Amino acid sequence: MFFRQLFDQETWTFTYLLGDEGTREAMLIDPVVEKMPLYEQLLREYDLKLIYAIDTHVHADHVTALGALRETFGVKTIHGKGSGAACVDRFVEDGEDITFGAYSLKAIATPGHTDDSFSYYLEADGKRMVFTGDTMLIRGTGRTDFQNGDAGEQYDSLFGKLLALPDDTIVFPGHDYKGMHESRIGEEKRFNPRLQVANKAEYVELMGNLKLANPKFMDVAVPANLTCGKSYTGEYHI
């Protein structure tokens, strides 16, 4: 399988480019609109045919490239069920598969950071991997204090779904702020400080006391992302 982890320095966002090296079918997970020239370059260089672009949720810290990718490459855009982005082509259900070439990405509903948060699980080339968006970060978890976030739901998503995956599953998050590119489910069980709680009530209390400032781009990103980036008037014009 073709795999690239890409990073946007301005918003600390990871984007993932996955492809079948036989059929050349590919998808992007959590693409950033300002990185469109890079995506176009990589697809051309590696002769990949982009068929899907997926957002793990409606982001508050960067503007999605879903709309630009659909207009440029004719891709199908995907969100999880419950998203308020009416511009999306396909809303996947919990447990639904997204197929590209010989591979299938399984959608896992993991609400809590936002009410529309999904993670995506993939088995390829003898490896297990999960793309967790902002639900599980490396040594952290996504905040739950806006966009209909709910710490209790996030606890259930983490402990009932993501941490139930095999310990060797590679964790690929939506962001990193500490210089770490990947982790493992087993590592996060042991070392993630937000997961060292006795029960749901303790987790809800922990998340309720974070008192974080809103993302600086939130007022621009959320409305833009509800239109798949179509309303964005920044540097990259759609």
TORLUMRO-108763 format. One line per field, with one value per atom (N, C-alpha, C): residue in one letter; atom name; x, y, z. Coordinates in pm, 1 decimal, decimal comma. Each point is the difference from the previous one (the first is absolute). Example, Ala and Ser with C-alpha at 12.3 -4.5 7.8 and 13.67 -1.06 7.14 Angstrom:
<sites>
code (A:A:A:S:S:S)
site (N:CA:C:N:CA:C)
xx (1319,0:-89,0:90,0:-35,0:82,0:-77,0)
yy (-569,0:119,0:120,0:105,0:119,0:109,0)
zz (780,0:0,0:0,0:-72,0:6,0:73,0)
</sites>
This chain:
<sites>
code (M:M:M:F:F:F:F:F:F:R:R:R:Q:Q:Q:L:L:L:F:F:F:D:D:D:Q:Q:Q:E:E:E:T:T:T:W:W:W:T:T:T:F:F:F:T:T:T:Y:Y:Y:L:L:L:L:L:L:G:G:G:D:D:D:E:E:E:G:G:G:T:T:T:R:R:R:E:E:E:A:A:A:M:M:M:L:L:L:I:I:I:D:D:D:P:P:P:V:V:V:V:V:V:E:E:E:K:K:K:M:M:M:P:P:P:L:L:L:Y:Y:Y:E:E:E:Q:Q:Q:L:L:L:L:L:L:R:R:R:E:E:E:Y:Y:Y:D:D:D:L:L:L:K:K:K:L:L:L:I:I:I:Y:Y:Y:A:A:A:I:I:I:D:D:D:T:T:T:H:H:H:V:V:V:H:H:H:A:A:A:D:D:D:H:H:H:V:V:V:T:T:T:A:A:A:L:L:L:G:G:G:A:A:A:L:L:L:R:R:R:E:E:E:T:T:T:F:F:F:G:G:G:V:V:V:K:K:K:T:T:T:I:I:I:H:H:H:G:G:G:K:K:K:G:G:G:S:S:S:G:G:G:A:A:A:A:A:A:C:C:C:V:V:V:D:D:D:R:R:R:F:F:F:V:V:V:E:E:E:D:D:D:G:G:G:E:E:E:D:D:D:I:I:I:T:T:T:F:F:F:G:G:G:A:A:A:Y:Y:Y:S:S:S:L:L:L:K:K:K:A:A:A:I:I:I:A:A:A:T:T:T:P:P:P:G:G:G:H:H:H:T:T:T:D:D:D:D:D:D:S:S:S:F:F:F:S:S:S:Y:Y:Y:Y:Y:Y:L:L:L:E:E:E:A:A:A:D:D:D:G:G:G:K:K:K:R:R:R:M:M:M:V:V:V:F:F:F:T:T:T:G:G:G:D:D:D:T:T:T:M:M:M:L:L:L:I:I:I:R:R:R:G:G:G:T:T:T:G:G:G:R:R:R:T:T:T:D:D:D:F:F:F:Q:Q:Q:N:N:N:G:G:G:D:D:D:A:A:A:G:G:G:E:E:E:Q:Q:Q:Y:Y:Y:D:D:D:S:S:S:L:L:L:F:F:F:G:G:G:K:K:K:L:L:L:L:L:L:A:A:A:L:L:L:P:P:P:D:D:D:D:D:D:T:T:T:I:I:I:V:V:V:F:F:F:P:P:P:G:G:G:H:H:H:D:D:D:Y:Y:Y:K:K:K:G:G:G:M:M:M:H:H:H:E:E:E:S:S:S:R:R:R:I:I:I:G:G:G:E:E:E:E:E:E:K:K:K:R:R:R:F:F:F:N:N:N:P:P:P:R:R:R:L:L:L:Q:Q:Q:V:V:V:A:A:A:N:N:N:K:K:K:A:A:A:E:E:E:Y:Y:Y:V:V:V:E:E:E:L:L:L:M:M:M:G:G:G:N:N:N:L:L:L:K:K:K:L:L:L:A:A:A:N:N:N:P:P:P:K:K:K:F:F:F:M:M:M:D:D:D:V:V:V:A:A:A:V:V:V:P:P:P:A:A:A:N:N:N:L:L:L:T:T:T:C:C:C:G:G:G:K:K:K:S:S:S:Y:Y:Y:T:T:T:G:G:G:E:E:E:Y:Y:Y:H:H:H:I:I:I)
site (N:CA:C:N:CA:C:N:CA:C:N:CA:C:N:CA:C:N:CA:C:N:CA:C:N:CA:C:N:CA:C:N:CA:C:N:CA:C:N:CA:C:N:CA:C:N:CA:C:N:CA:C:N:CA:C:N:CA:C:N:CA:C:N:CA:C:N:CA:C:N:CA:C:N:CA:C:N:CA:C:N:CA:C:N:CA:C:N:CA:C:N:CA:C:N:CA:C:N:CA:C:N:CA:C:N:CA:C:N:CA:C:N:CA:C:N:CA:C:N:CA:C:N:CA:C:N:CA:C:N:CA:C:N:CA:C:N:CA:C:N:CA:C:N:CA:C:N:CA:C:N:CA:C:N:CA:C:N:CA:C:N:CA:C:N:CA:C:N:CA:C:N:CA:C:N:CA:C:N:CA:C:N:CA:C:N:CA:C:N:CA:C:N:CA:C:N:CA:C:N:CA:C:N:CA:C:N:CA:C:N:CA:C:N:CA:C:N:CA:C:N:CA:C:N:CA:C:N:CA:C:N:CA:C:N:CA:C:N:CA:C:N:CA:C:N:CA:C:N:CA:C:N:CA:C:N:CA:C:N:CA:C:N:CA:C:N:CA:C:N:CA:C:N:CA:C:N:CA:C:N:CA:C:N:CA:C:N:CA:C:N:CA:C:N:CA:C:N:CA:C:N:CA:C:N:CA:C:N:CA:C:N:CA:C:N:CA:C:N:CA:C:N:CA:C:N:CA:C:N:CA:C:N:CA:C:N:CA:C:N:CA:C:N:CA:C:N:CA:C:N:CA:C:N:CA:C:N:CA:C:N:CA:C:N:CA:C:N:CA:C:N:CA:C:N:CA:C:N:CA:C:N:CA:C:N:CA:C:N:CA:C:N:CA:C:N:CA:C:N:CA:C:N:CA:C:N:CA:C:N:CA:C:N:CA:C:N:CA:C:N:CA:C:N:CA:C:N:CA:C:N:CA:C:N:CA:C:N:CA:C:N:CA:C:N:CA:C:N:CA:C:N:CA:C:N:CA:C:N:CA:C:N:CA:C:N:CA:C:N:CA:C:N:CA:C:N:CA:C:N:CA:C:N:CA:C:N:CA:C:N:CA:C:N:CA:C:N:CA:C:N:CA:C:N:CA:C:N:CA:C:N:CA:C:N:CA:C:N:CA:C:N:CA:C:N:CA:C:N:CA:C:N:CA:C:N:CA:C:N:CA:C:N:CA:C:N:CA:C:N:CA:C:N:CA:C:N:CA:C:N:CA:C:N:CA:C:N:CA:C:N:CA:C:N:CA:C:N:CA:C:N:CA:C:N:CA:C:N:CA:C:N:CA:C:N:CA:C:N:CA:C:N:CA:C:N:CA:C:N:CA:C:N:CA:C:N:CA:C:N:CA:C:N:CA:C:N:CA:C:N:CA:C:N:CA:C:N:CA:C:N:CA:C:N:CA:C:N:CA:C:N:CA:C:N:CA:C:N:CA:C:N:CA:C:N:CA:C:N:CA:C:N:CA:C:N:CA:C:N:CA:C:N:CA:C:N:CA:C:N:CA:C:N:CA:C:N:CA:C:N:CA:C:N:CA:C:N:CA:C:N:CA:C:N:CA:C:N:CA:C:N:CA:C:N:CA:C:N:CA:C:N:CA:C:N:CA:C:N:CA:C:N:CA:C:N:CA:C:N:CA:C:N:CA:C:N:CA:C:N:CA:C:N:CA:C:N:CA:C:N:CA:C:N:CA:C:N:CA:C:N:CA:C:N:CA:C:N:CA:C:N:CA:C:N:CA:C:N:CA:C:N:CA:C:N:CA:C:N:CA:C:N:CA:C:N:CA:C:N:CA:C:N:CA:C:N:CA:C:N:CA:C)
xx (83,1:-83,1:86,5:-39,7:67,0:-49,1:93,5:-36,9:92,9:-58,9:76,5:-72,5:75,0:-50,6:53,2:-90,2:35,7:-34,3:70,6:-16,0:-13,0:-99,6:-17,0:52,9:109,5:67,1:-83,1:-86,1:-77,5:-106,7:-57,1:-110,8:30,2:123,2:41,8:-85,7:-45,9:-93,5:72,1:-33,6:44,8:-105,9:45,6:-83,6:60,8:-84,9:48,1:-42,5:98,8:-24,5:20,7:-107,9:2,6:-32,6:68,6:-27,7:27,4:-70,6:24,0:100,7:114,3:105,8:-31,8:-101,3:-42,5:-97,1:-111,1:-103,3:29,9:88,4:36,4:-110,8:-107,9:-106,4:50,2:-36,2:53,8:-105,1:29,4:-86,0:85,7:-56,5:62,2:-88,4:61,8:-70,5:44,0:-94,7:21,4:92,6:-32,9:82,4:-22,2:105,7:0,3:4,1:-87,3:-12,3:128,9:76,3:123,9:104,5:-18,4:96,1:-40,7:-98,2:-43,4:114,9:91,2:110,3:83,0:20,3:75,0:-75,7:-131,9:-78,8:4,2:-15,8:3,8:135,9:105,5:134,9:16,9:-38,9:19,0:-84,7:-122,3:-85,9:57,2:57,3:61,5:127,2:85,1:127,8:-17,3:-98,0:-18,1:-112,4:-52,3:-101,2:-116,6:-53,4:-111,7:-130,4:-107,6:-132,4:-78,6:-18,6:-70,0:-149,8:-57,9:-143,1:-80,7:64,3:-70,0:81,5:-70,5:59,2:-88,6:60,5:-74,0:42,5:-96,4:27,9:-49,0:82,3:-39,7:-108,8:-14,4:-105,8:5,2:-94,0:3,9:106,2:108,4:115,4:-20,6:65,3:-6,6:134,2:104,5:133,5:64,5:-64,1:49,9:-116,0:19,2:-103,2:27,7:-103,6:11,7:23,3:63,3:17,5:-104,7:-102,2:-97,4:-62,2:-43,4:-64,0:96,1:121,8:100,0:36,8:10,0:33,6:-112,2:-123,5:-112,7:-2,2:23,7:-2,4:118,8:114,8:121,2:8,2:-37,6:19,9:-129,7:-113,7:-126,4:-16,9:66,4:-6,5:-136,1:-32,7:-114,7:45,1:-72,3:35,2:-82,2:64,5:-60,2:12,7:-109,5:-4,0:-73,4:12,6:-78,7:-142,6:-90,4:-139,8:-10,9:-83,1:-15,9:66,7:82,8:64,9:-104,0:23,9:-90,3:42,4:99,0:51,0:-83,1:-96,8:-91,3:69,1:121,1:72,4:60,3:1,7:71,5:-78,5:72,4:-63,6:-51,6:71,3:-32,9:21,2:-100,5:9,1:3,5:111,4:15,1:-55,5:-46,4:-51,9:109,3:-20,3:91,4:10,3:122,2:21,5:1,3:-29,7:-2,9:141,1:18,5:130,3:9,6:118,8:32,4:111,6:-26,4:93,3:77,3:130,8:85,2:93,9:-12,5:77,8:-31,3:103,7:-17,3:-18,7:-4,1:-2,1:-135,6:-32,5:-124,2:29,5:-44,7:10,8:-132,5:3,9:-123,5:-28,0:-120,1:-41,4:-40,1:48,1:-32,8:-53,1:-123,3:-56,1:64,5:67,1:68,7:-33,0:-128,1:-37,6:58,9:3,8:49,6:76,5:104,4:69,0:-100,1:-69,9:-118,0:-104,8:-122,6:-103,9:8,0:82,8:10,6:135,8:76,1:134,5:-3,1:78,7:18,8:149,3:34,7:134,3:-9,3:115,9:-0,1:109,7:-38,3:89,9:34,5:126,9:46,8:99,1:-14,1:100,8:63,0:133,0:70,0:144,5:46,8:140,5:43,2:-89,8:30,9:-2,4:-46,6:-5,6:-144,3:-25,8:-127,5:25,2:-88,8:15,9:-136,3:-2,2:-124,1:29,4:-83,2:10,1:-104,3:46,6:-88,0:-50,3:38,4:-43,6:43,5:-93,9:30,9:-52,7:-54,3:-53,5:112,4:100,0:118,4:122,1:74,1:125,7:112,5:122,9:111,6:23,2:-21,0:10,4:-100,8:-114,5:-105,3:-130,7:-102,8:-129,6:-55,5:-90,4:-57,2:-90,7:2,8:-85,3:-147,0:-86,2:-141,8:-92,8:50,9:-76,6:-65,1:-5,2:-76,8:-41,6:-81,1:-52,2:-71,4:-84,3:-77,5:88,4:118,8:87,1:-59,6:41,8:-54,1:106,4:52,4:107,6:-44,0:-125,0:-49,6:-4,4:-46,2:-0,7:142,4:90,7:138,3:61,3:-29,8:47,0:-47,2:-127,6:-52,6:68,3:27,0:68,5:141,2:68,4:137,2:7,6:-70,5:13,6:-84,4:-108,4:-86,0:35,7:72,2:28,8:149,2:63,3:138,6:94,0:-14,5:88,6:-31,7:-111,3:-33,5:70,8:62,0:76,2:126,4:58,8:123,2:109,9:78,9:102,5:101,7:21,9:100,2:-55,2:-126,0:-58,8:72,5:45,2:71,0:-101,0:23,2:-87,9:55,9:-80,2:34,9:-101,9:37,0:-94,5:-17,2:-97,4:-25,1:95,0:61,7:92,7:111,9:109,2:104,7:62,0:21,9:57,2:130,3:48,0:115,5:111,9:-9,8:105,5:-8,0:-118,0:-17,8:-93,7:36,2:-73,7:-99,6:26,2:-89,1:19,0:-93,2:7,6:-59,2:-29,1:-67,7:-110,5:-103,2:-107,9:55,6:87,6:58,8:78,7:72,3:74,1:-93,5:-107,8:-92,8:-69,0:-29,4:-56,3:92,9:129,9:98,0:41,9:15,9:69,5:-84,1:-119,2:-82,0:-59,0:38,0:-45,1:-150,9:-68,2:-145,0:-75,3:69,0:-64,5:25,3:72,3:28,7:-106,5:-125,4:-112,6:-69,6:-67,4:-64,7:-135,9:-66,7:-135,9:-40,2:-121,8:-49,8:-11,3:-48,3:-18,6:132,2:105,9:131,8:49,0:-27,8:40,3:-77,9:-130,4:-82,5:49,6:35,4:51,8:133,2:86,9:129,8:-17,9:-86,2:-19,0:-70,5:-85,8:-72,8:85,3:119,9:87,7:118,4:-3,2:114,1:11,5:-114,9:-3,0:95,0:-21,8:83,1:-57,5:86,5:-45,0:-51,8:-95,1:-50,0:110,0:-4,2:96,0:-6,6:116,0:3,1:-69,7:-14,9:-58,6:-146,2:-54,8:-130,2:-112,1:-4,7:-109,9:0,7:115,3:10,9:-19,3:65,0:5,1:-134,5:-73,5:-124,5:-101,6:-34,4:-95,6:53,2:130,9:56,3:-9,4:24,2:-0,2:-140,6:-99,1:-137,7:-41,2:81,7:-21,5:112,1:73,4:114,4:108,2:8,8:100,5:-42,0:-120,3:-44,1:-8,8:-31,1:-17,0:130,8:108,0:128,9:56,3:48,6:54,2:145,6:69,5:139,2:96,9:120,2:109,0:-31,6:-53,6:-33,3:-145,3:-24,3:-135,7:-61,6:-117,5:-69,5:-87,5)
yy (-119,9:119,9:124,8:98,7:128,7:80,1:62,5:74,5:119,2:116,7:118,2:74,7:37,0:87,4:139,9:94,9:137,2:92,6:111,5:86,5:145,3:69,0:142,8:73,9:73,9:63,3:109,2:66,6:111,5:-46,3:-117,1:-46,7:-132,3:-49,4:-122,8:-119,8:4,9:-101,5:-107,8:-126,5:-111,6:-31,8:-21,2:-50,7:-131,2:-94,5:-131,7:-29,9:-37,4:-40,6:-150,4:-72,2:-145,9:-41,7:-102,9:-44,2:-148,2:-57,9:-137,4:5,9:-62,9:9,3:-79,7:-86,5:-73,0:80,4:39,6:73,6:148,8:52,7:141,8:83,6:-63,3:74,5:49,6:122,9:61,8:82,7:32,8:87,4:88,9:111,9:91,0:10,7:-4,6:17,3:131,9:84,8:130,4:91,9:25,1:89,5:147,1:80,2:142,6:80,0:97,1:69,3:68,6:53,1:68,9:-94,7:-130,2:-99,6:-58,8:58,8:-53,3:-15,1:96,7:-20,4:-124,5:-30,0:-120,1:-125,8:-3,1:-118,8:-22,2:107,4:-11,5:-52,9:47,0:-45,3:-149,3:-45,3:-140,2:-93,6:38,7:-84,2:-13,0:108,2:-4,1:-84,5:23,2:-70,5:-150,4:-41,0:-141,8:-63,2:76,4:-50,9:-63,8:73,6:-47,7:65,2:-76,8:50,3:20,1:123,8:30,3:-21,1:-87,5:-26,2:46,0:12,3:42,9:104,9:92,5:92,5:-1,7:-24,8:-23,2:100,3:56,3:73,7:-82,8:-10,1:-76,2:71,7:130,9:79,1:139,8:84,3:140,0:70,5:36,5:53,5:145,2:38,4:137,5:70,6:-69,2:58,8:14,2:-49,7:21,1:-14,6:49,2:-11,9:-124,3:-79,9:-124,1:24,3:-99,1:4,2:-85,5:-48,3:-89,0:63,1:124,5:65,3:19,3:42,7:20,6:-131,4:-107,0:-130,8:-53,1:24,7:-44,9:75,7:130,6:78,2:-32,0:-29,7:-22,9:-142,6:-98,7:-140,1:-79,9:60,0:-72,4:-106,6:17,3:-100,7:2,9:-109,7:-5,3:44,9:95,2:49,5:-73,3:-26,7:-85,9:62,3:-3,6:28,3:-115,9:-6,0:-95,0:48,4:-94,5:34,2:93,2:102,0:98,1:131,6:2,6:124,5:98,8:126,7:103,7:59,7:-62,3:52,9:-53,7:77,0:-45,6:-16,1:52,8:-5,3:-137,5:-89,1:-128,0:-98,7:-82,1:-96,2:-123,8:-43,5:-127,7:10,3:-41,9:-5,4:-146,3:-41,8:-141,5:-28,2:-122,8:-48,0:-72,6:-15,0:-78,4:-142,0:-46,7:-134,7:-10,5:109,0:-3,8:0,0:-68,7:-6,9:100,1:57,3:86,6:-69,9:-42,6:-84,5:80,3:-19,3:55,7:-112,2:-39,9:-113,0:-124,8:-67,4:-123,4:24,2:125,1:32,5:57,5:-19,0:53,6:72,3:122,1:82,7:-10,6:-41,3:-17,7:123,4:55,6:117,2:-40,6:74,8:-23,0:130,5:2,8:120,2:20,8:114,1:29,3:142,1:27,8:135,0:37,1:129,6:49,7:128,7:-2,8:125,3:91,9:-53,0:61,8:-110,0:38,7:-102,7:-78,1:46,9:-69,6:-67,7:-16,7:-56,4:-148,7:-37,2:-138,8:-30,9:-126,1:-51,1:-104,6:-37,1:-93,2:-104,4:-126,4:-113,1:-70,8:-39,9:-63,6:-110,4:-112,9:-105,5:-9,7:13,9:-0,6:-43,0:-85,9:-43,3:-54,3:-74,6:-61,2:94,3:123,4:97,1:41,4:34,6:60,3:146,8:84,6:142,7:65,7:105,8:73,4:149,1:68,5:144,3:63,5:63,6:36,1:143,5:78,6:139,3:68,2:70,3:67,2:-77,5:-119,2:-76,3:-46,3:-66,4:-38,6:63,8:76,4:56,1:-79,7:24,1:-68,6:64,0:-77,5:44,8:109,4:-4,2:96,6:-44,5:80,7:-21,9:134,9:-0,3:124,1:66,1:131,1:75,6:-27,6:25,3:-34,9:115,6:124,1:113,2:87,6:-44,6:73,8:-96,0:49,2:-80,6:-125,8:18,7:-109,0:-111,7:36,4:-98,6:-51,0:-118,7:-63,0:-94,0:33,4:-79,7:-142,6:-17,6:-134,0:-85,6:58,6:-73,6:-31,0:95,2:-25,5:-114,4:-4,7:-111,5:-132,9:-6,8:-123,6:-32,0:102,1:-20,7:-52,2:57,2:-40,2:-139,6:-18,6:-125,2:-112,6:34,9:-103,4:-41,8:88,2:-29,3:2,9:114,8:11,2:-84,6:3,6:-77,9:-148,4:-36,4:-141,9:-60,5:84,2:-50,1:-70,0:-89,7:-68,1:98,8:-35,8:89,9:43,0:-82,9:35,6:89,8:39,5:89,9:134,2:44,5:127,9:113,7:95,9:115,8:115,5:45,7:117,2:109,7:101,7:103,7:109,5:87,6:112,7:116,0:4,6:108,2:-52,8:75,7:-26,2:133,2:16,4:123,1:-25,5:-125,7:-37,6:-66,0:0,7:-57,8:-150,7:-57,9:-144,4:-27,9:-95,3:-24,7:-114,9:-94,5:-114,8:-62,3:-85,0:-71,0:-139,4:-69,2:-128,9:2,3:-76,7:-6,5:-41,6:-99,4:-44,4:108,8:81,8:112,3:100,5:33,1:99,2:-49,5:-127,9:-55,4:22,9:-13,4:8,7:142,0:83,7:126,5:124,5:-12,8:118,7:47,9:117,8:43,4:15,7:30,0:17,7:-132,6:-107,9:-131,4:-72,5:63,5:-62,1:38,3:-23,2:34,7:-127,0:9,1:-117,5:-28,4:104,1:-18,8:121,0:-6,1:107,4:131,6:-4,0:123,1:73,3:-74,4:61,7:62,2:-66,3:55,2:127,9:-1,2:118,4:116,9:-25,3:106,4:53,6:-90,0:40,3:91,4:-41,6:77,9:132,5:1,9:121,8:106,3:-36,8:94,0:45,2:-26,2:35,5:150,5:66,6:146,0:46,4:-52,4:32,5:118,4:79,0:106,7:-61,5:66,9:-49,3:2,1:-92,7:5,4:135,5:56,9:136,5:11,3:-112,3:0,6:-45,9:-22,7:-64,8:74,7:131,6:77,6:-3,7:-26,5:-13,4:-144,5:-91,8:-139,7:-69,9:14,3:-76,1:34,4:128,4:28,4:-38,7:15,4:-38,8:-150,5:-76,5:-145,3:-56,8:71,8:-43,7:13,6:71,4:8,8:-71,0:-89,9:-72,3:95,3:117,8:98,2:96,6:-16,3:83,1:148,6:30,3:139,4:65,3:-73,7:51,8:98,2:113,6:102,1:29,5:-97,6:18,7:-20,1:-45,5:-5,2:-91,4:-119,5:-90,4:23,5:47,5:34,1:-116,9:-42,7:-113,7:47,9)
zz (0,0:0,0:0,0:-79,4:-0,2:120,7:74,7:120,3:16,4:24,1:35,7:111,6:102,6:106,0:-29,1:-16,8:-35,5:116,4:11,0:116,9:-42,7:56,5:-20,4:122,5:-17,2:112,5:65,3:-77,4:54,8:98,2:-24,0:83,9:70,4:-11,3:66,0:-43,1:-124,3:-49,9:-79,9:28,2:-81,8:-105,2:-121,6:-109,0:-46,0:-39,0:-40,7:-142,6:-81,8:-137,7:-8,8:-33,6:-8,3:-142,1:-49,9:-135,7:-20,5:-94,0:-43,6:-114,6:17,1:-100,3:-126,1:7,8:-119,2:-84,5:60,1:-74,5:-9,4:87,1:11,5:61,4:48,4:67,6:135,1:34,6:120,9:71,5:126,1:79,2:88,1:39,6:96,0:123,2:116,9:126,2:62,2:33,7:63,1:-80,4:-127,5:-81,4:36,8:-14,8:32,0:-130,2:-15,7:-128,6:-43,1:96,1:-36,3:-57,6:18,0:-49,3:-134,8:-65,7:-129,7:-100,6:-12,4:-95,1:30,2:127,3:36,8:-38,8:25,5:-36,0:-151,8:-74,5:-146,4:-46,4:62,0:-35,6:27,5:118,5:36,6:-85,6:-27,2:-83,2:-141,2:-48,8:-132,5:1,5:99,0:6,1:15,9:78,9:27,2:-83,3:-94,4:-92,4:75,2:96,3:80,1:-47,0:5,6:-34,5:129,5:38,1:124,8:-18,2:82,5:-13,2:122,1:117,3:120,5:75,1:63,8:95,6:123,8:115,5:124,3:105,8:70,6:123,2:117,6:103,4:118,8:79,6:-20,0:63,1:-60,8:36,7:-42,8:85,2:-62,0:72,5:40,5:110,7:48,2:-10,1:-48,2:3,6:-136,8:-104,6:-136,3:-96,6:-120,5:-102,8:-83,8:-16,9:-74,6:-148,6:-64,5:-145,7:-71,7:69,2:-64,2:-124,3:12,0:-114,7:-115,6:29,8:-105,4:-67,2:77,1:-56,6:-88,7:41,0:-81,9:-132,7:3,7:-123,1:-90,9:60,1:-78,4:-54,3:83,4:-36,9:-12,7:32,5:-7,9:105,8:114,7:105,9:68,3:68,6:89,1:138,5:57,6:132,9:105,8:115,5:102,0:137,8:75,1:143,0:67,5:130,8:75,4:19,0:22,4:24,6:119,7:-13,2:106,6:-30,3:-104,9:-38,6:-51,7:28,3:-48,5:-132,8:-65,8:-126,5:-115,7:-43,8:-105,2:-134,9:-14,1:-126,8:-29,0:97,1:-12,2:-86,6:-79,1:-89,4:72,6:104,2:64,7:150,2:75,1:145,6:41,2:59,1:34,3:139,1:17,5:128,1:76,4:128,9:82,6:-55,4:-25,0:-51,2:-151,0:-71,0:-145,7:-57,1:-113,0:-66,3:-114,2:-17,4:-112,2:-76,2:-120,0:-74,5:-103,7:-1,8:-106,0:-43,4:-125,7:-47,8:79,8:49,7:76,1:149,0:42,3:142,2:41,8:127,7:55,4:130,2:6,0:119,5:74,3:125,8:77,1:83,9:-14,3:76,5:141,7:97,6:140,9:57,5:40,0:61,9:136,7:16,3:127,1:45,8:27,3:41,6:135,5:24,4:127,5:-19,0:-82,2:-35,2:-69,0:-98,5:-59,9:-12,2:-29,4:-9,7:-130,5:-94,7:-127,9:-18,6:106,3:-11,3:-35,5:-100,1:-39,6:-4,3:27,0:-22,0:-110,8:-56,4:-112,4:18,8:-10,0:26,8:-129,8:-13,1:-122,6:32,8:-66,1:3,9:-138,2:-5,6:-128,5:19,3:-88,1:0,6:135,7:63,9:128,4:118,0:-20,2:108,2:26,9:125,0:38,8:27,5:-47,3:24,8:18,0:79,5:21,9:-8,5:-76,2:-18,8:90,9:106,2:111,3:-3,2:-101,1:-0,5:128,5:65,2:126,4:120,4:-20,9:112,6:91,2:-56,9:74,8:-64,3:78,4:-43,2:66,5:-40,4:64,1:135,6:103,9:139,7:32,5:-66,4:27,2:-61,9:17,1:-64,3:-42,1:-96,5:-48,4:102,7:4,4:91,3:-30,0:97,1:-15,0:35,1:-8,5:52,3:-106,2:-127,0:-100,8:-109,7:-96,8:-110,6:51,8:100,0:59,6:53,3:45,9:63,2:130,1:38,7:120,4:56,1:117,5:58,7:32,6:41,5:28,2:-125,4:-110,8:-126,7:-45,3:21,5:-40,5:82,2:127,2:83,9:-58,5:-38,3:-59,0:-132,1:-80,9:-127,8:21,8:98,6:27,8:61,0:109,3:75,0:-59,4:-66,6:-55,4:-140,7:-72,9:-141,2:-31,9:15,1:-43,1:85,0:130,4:86,4:-1,7:-64,2:-17,6:-121,7:-81,5:-114,3:49,9:-79,8:42,3:38,1:98,5:52,2:-104,5:-102,1:-100,7:-110,5:10,7:-99,6:3,0:-116,0:-10,1:5,0:86,2:16,1:-82,5:-97,2:-80,4:31,6:77,9:42,2:-103,4:25,3:-88,5:22,0:118,0:33,3:88,0:2,5:98,8:40,0:129,9:53,2:74,6:-3,6:82,0:-79,7:-131,8:-80,9:-15,9:19,0:-13,7:-117,6:-83,4:-124,1:9,8:87,8:13,0:137,2:35,8:126,9:-20,5:108,0:-2,0:105,4:-22,6:99,2:136,0:1,2:126,6:70,1:-77,2:58,7:64,8:-70,5:52,7:127,1:5,8:122,3:118,6:-23,7:108,7:31,6:-104,0:19,6:-22,2:-57,1:-24,5:132,5:49,0:132,6:12,3:-110,4:9,2:5,7:-24,9:4,6:132,0:89,7:129,4:102,6:-36,5:87,7:46,1:112,7:57,1:-63,0:-50,0:-51,1:-85,4:-53,8:-86,0:75,8:121,4:76,7:19,3:23,7:18,7:-130,3:-111,4:-129,4:-31,3:24,8:-23,9:84,2:124,3:86,5:-53,6:-42,7:-54,6:-120,5:-93,8:-121,8:28,3:100,3:33,9:63,8:45,5:68,3:-84,6:-131,5:-84,3:-23,4:-17,7:-18,7:-110,6:-119,2:-115,0:-78,8:-60,1:-89,3:-130,0:-64,0:-127,9:-104,9:-97,2:-110,8:-68,0:-34,4:-53,5:-135,0:-72,6:-133,7:1,2:119,5:12,5:-71,7:14,5:-58,1:-152,4:-58,4:-145,5:-42,3:72,3:-42,6:6,1:109,3:14,1:-108,8:-21,4:-108,3:-137,3:-23,2:-129,1:-20,6:105,2:-12,2:-14,2:45,3:-21,5:-146,1:-78,6:-145,0:-76,3:68,2:-59,3:-48,8:62,5:-35,7:-108,4:-54,2:-112,8:36,3:126,0:39,6:42,7:-3,3:45,9:-101,5:46,2:-89,0:32,5:57,7:38,3:-116,6:32,6:-98,8:-117,6:27,7:-109,5:-38,8:-119,3:-42,5:-74,9:44,4:-60,5:-114,7)
</sites>
